[in-house]
Amino acid sequence: QVQLVESGGGLVQAGGSLRLSCAASGRTLGYIMGWFRQAPGKEREFVAAIRWIPGSTYYAGSVKGRFTISRDNAKNTVYLQMNSLKPEDTASYYCAANPNGDSIYTPGYYAYWGQGTQVTVSS
């Protein structure tokens, strides 16, 4: 069983930065670890993902160049560094684990989810 705990959300002004963390417990080696977000009234959308091995990364077009996903294998933790934040980045952010290695961008293929952390960007 995999458990995921997110932290690091908060309120920030436009142009600011936040770093989200996702601490994983259980076996995640070989999984794809992803970040998704969901704003009120909208569907959950893909933000970024990383393969534990070999560390390949994937980004949504709306965050590419501003967000960076990384992982610390020793700590079993995934990070999402968010820079140049915009009001439209406001959402609940969720960490997720995909054990199958397929369909990186589709929430339904992620078997494990964290509880979410709120990010609010003021204009």
Disulfide bonds with the S-S distance in Angstrom:
Cys22-Cys95 2.01
